[in-house]
Amino acid sequence: DLQVLQSGIYTYTIIGNNGCGVERSTSQVTVTIVEPPFIGDDFTESFCAEAVSVNLFDLLDRNTSRGGSFSVVSTDDAEFLMNNGTLNFTNVLADRTIDVVYTLPSTNVCNASTLTASIEIIKIDPPEMPQNTYCVLAATSLSEVEIEANEVWFETLTAEQPIFSDPVLKDNMVLYLEKQNRGCVSNRIPVAFQILNLGEVDASNGISDCTIDFQDVVTPNQDTVNDTFTLNIETDGITGKTFNIPEAFPDYDLKIYNRYGVLVYEARGQQAEFNGSPNVNGAGGTLATGVYFYVFNPNFENNQPIQGSFYLSK
């Protein structure tokens, strides 16, 4: 076999037989090499599902002829490929790779040319709804809401920048949570926060409530147990955290009366806790052992005053 390396005119020569009076015989053959149309190499591309669709022709090498057509490798993917070469992944419900073949038709000399494109569709599921009900006593801030590491808060459904501050949650505050992964994002879900007022019950289960269980005894004997009428309350049944009442109710007012109804102590805001000593009307010294009554007024939105009593023991 004669290997043809390039186009050109080739002469075929046969040595003649002297007996026939012919020294040699020749024939010329013109060879034309036809290169197949450039189609490029197989490739892989990734897209986020929220991109909705992609024109596959736009993914081809710029030197590739656009005279071909696309087809899917798996018939299960046929619904996603449009006749105009658009891959529509609106209905993709989970991560999916769609393999398509681009074919340039054959010519009168060359066979058809093909390449395979693997299109990875990344679908990020929306976040799970986080806990959204808290007691006002907790003064819960946004950073205290437990979410996944790849989830981000936004102020609105269409906000471009996430929330960088750490606001204290308010009743009926609505924020939006988005999951991010591999350069793609999920749909945002609205999270409406419910902040329970004092004495209010969580309507979702009718069990958890928001209460202050002040202590029923004060023993200012420096043994670190009930030394003061503490304003740090242990757990509320919803978050399991310690409540800092001055933080939750910065404008609170606490009044303590003796059994005769005489005001002996009053605290506002960040004042020191009651330790058995009066602080009104220039009073000094310590109070007598006995029963005392308190009225705690949160002075915050719809929270109502709380009344009770405790025993002061020296």
Residue pairs with C-beta under 8 A, 6 or more apart in sequence:
2 10
4 10
4 31
4 33
6 33
7 31
7 32
7 33
8 30
8 31
9 28
9 29
9 30
9 31
10 28
10 29
10 30
10 31
11 26
11 27
11 28
11 29
12 26
12 27
12 28
12 29
13 24
13 25
13 26
14 24
14 25
14 26
15 23
15 24
16 22
16 23
16 24
16 25
34 107
34 109
34 110
36 104
36 107
36 110
36 111
36 113
37 65
37 67
37 104
37 107
37 110
37 113
38 61
38 63
38 64
38 65
39 64
39 65
39 68
39 102
39 104
39 113
39 114
39 115
40 60
40 61
40 63
40 64
40 115
41 61
41 115
42 115
42 116
42 117
42 118
43 59
43 115
43 117
43 118
44 117
44 118
44 119
44 120
45 54
45 59
45 117
45 118
45 119
45 120
46 119
46 120
46 121
46 122
46 182
47 54
47 89
47 119
47 120
47 121
47 122
48 121
48 122
48 124
48 183
48 184
48 185
49 89
49 92
49 121
49 122
49 123
49 124
49 184
50 184
50 185
50 187
51 89
52 88
52 89
52 90
53 86
53 87
53 88
53 89
53 90
54 86
54 87
54 89
54 119
55 84
55 85
55 86
55 87
56 70
56 85
56 86
56 87
56 100
56 102
56 117
56 119
57 66
57 85
59 117
60 66
60 102
64 102
65 104
67 104
67 105
68 102
68 103
68 104
68 105
68 113
69 85
69 102
69 103
70 81
70 85
70 100
70 101
70 102
70 103
71 81
71 100
71 101
71 103
72 78
72 80
72 81
72 98
72 99
72 100
72 101
73 99
73 100
73 101
73 116
74 98
74 99
77 98
77 99
77 100
79 91
80 87
80 88
80 89
80 91
80 92
80 98
81 87
81 88
81 98
81 100
82 88
87 98
87 100
87 119
89 96
89 98
89 121
92 121
92 123
93 123
94 123
95 120
95 121
95 122
95 123
96 120
96 121
96 123
97 118
97 119
97 120
97 121
98 118
98 119
98 121
99 116
99 117
99 118
99 119
100 116
100 117
100 119
101 114
101 115
101 116
101 117
102 114
102 115
102 116
102 117
103 112
103 113
103 114
104 112
104 113
104 114
105 112
106 112
122 181
122 182
122 183
122 184
123 184
124 179
124 180
124 181
124 182
124 184
124 185
124 186
125 179
125 186
126 179
126 186
126 187
126 188
126 189
127 147
127 148
127 151
127 177
127 178
127 179
127 186
127 189
129 189
129 191
130 145
130 146
130 147
130 177
130 191
131 145
131 146
132 145
132 191
132 192
132 193
132 194
133 193
133 194
133 195
133 196
133 202
133 204
133 208
133 238
134 140
134 169
134 193
134 194
134 195
134 196
134 238
134 239
135 195
135 196
135 210
135 236
135 238
135 239
135 243
136 171
136 195
136 196
136 197
136 198
136 210
136 248
136 249
136 298
136 300
136 301
136 303
137 198
137 210
137 212
137 233
137 236
137 243
137 245
137 248
138 144
138 236
138 238
138 239
138 241
138 243
138 248
139 168
139 243
139 244
139 247
139 248
140 168
140 169
140 195
140 239
141 166
141 167
141 168
141 169
142 153
142 163
142 165
142 166
142 167
142 168
142 169
142 175
143 166
145 169
147 153
147 177
148 179
150 179
150 180
150 181
151 177
151 178
151 179
151 180
152 162
152 177
152 178
152 179
152 180
153 162
153 163
153 175
153 176
153 177
153 178
154 161
154 162
154 163
154 175
154 176
154 177
154 178
154 188
155 163
155 175
155 176
156 176
157 176
157 188
157 190
159 176
163 175
167 173
169 193
169 195
170 193
170 195
171 193
171 194
171 195
171 197
171 301
172 192
172 193
172 194
173 192
173 193
174 190
174 191
174 192
174 193
175 190
175 191
175 193
176 188
176 189
176 190
176 191
177 188
177 189
177 191
178 185
178 186
178 187
178 188
178 189
179 185
179 186
180 186
194 202
194 203
196 202
196 208
196 209
196 210
196 238
197 210
197 301
197 302
197 303
197 304
198 210
198 211
198 212
198 298
198 303
198 304
198 306
199 209
199 210
199 211
199 304
200 209
200 210
201 207
201 208
201 209
202 208
202 209
202 238
207 237
208 236
208 237
208 238
209 237
210 236
210 238
211 236
212 233
212 243
212 245
212 296
212 306
213 233
214 229
214 233
214 294
214 296
214 306
214 308
214 310
215 226
215 229
215 230
215 310
216 308
216 309
216 310
216 311
217 226
217 310
217 311
217 312
217 313
218 226
218 227
218 228
218 229
218 274
218 275
218 276
218 310
218 311
218 312
218 313
219 225
219 226
219 227
219 313
219 314
220 227
220 228
220 275
220 276
220 286
220 314
221 227
221 314
227 275
228 273
228 274
228 275
229 254
229 256
229 273
229 274
229 275
229 294
229 310
230 273
231 244
231 245
231 246
231 254
231 273
232 242
232 243
232 244
232 245
233 242
233 243
233 245
234 242
234 243
235 241
235 242
236 243
245 252
246 252
246 269
246 270
248 298
248 300
249 298
249 299
249 300
249 303
250 269
250 270
251 268
251 269
251 298
251 299
251 300
252 267
252 268
252 269
252 296
252 297
252 298
252 299
252 300
253 266
253 267
253 268
253 296
253 297
253 299
254 265
254 266
254 267
254 268
254 274
254 294
254 295
254 296
254 297
255 263
255 265
255 266
255 294
255 295
255 297
256 263
256 264
256 265
256 266
256 274
256 292
256 293
256 294
257 263
257 264
257 292
257 293
257 294
257 295
258 264
258 287
258 290
258 292
258 293
259 290
259 291
259 292
259 293
261 293
263 280
264 278
264 279
264 280
264 283
264 287
264 292
265 274
265 277
265 278
265 279
265 280
266 279
266 280
267 273
267 274
267 279
276 286
276 287
276 312
276 314
277 284
277 285
277 286
277 287
278 284
278 285
278 287
286 314
287 312
288 312
289 312
289 313
289 314
290 311
290 312
291 309
291 310
291 311
291 312
292 309
292 310
292 311
292 312
293 307
293 308
293 309
294 307
294 308
294 309
294 310
295 305
295 306
295 307
296 305
296 306
296 307
297 305
298 304
298 305
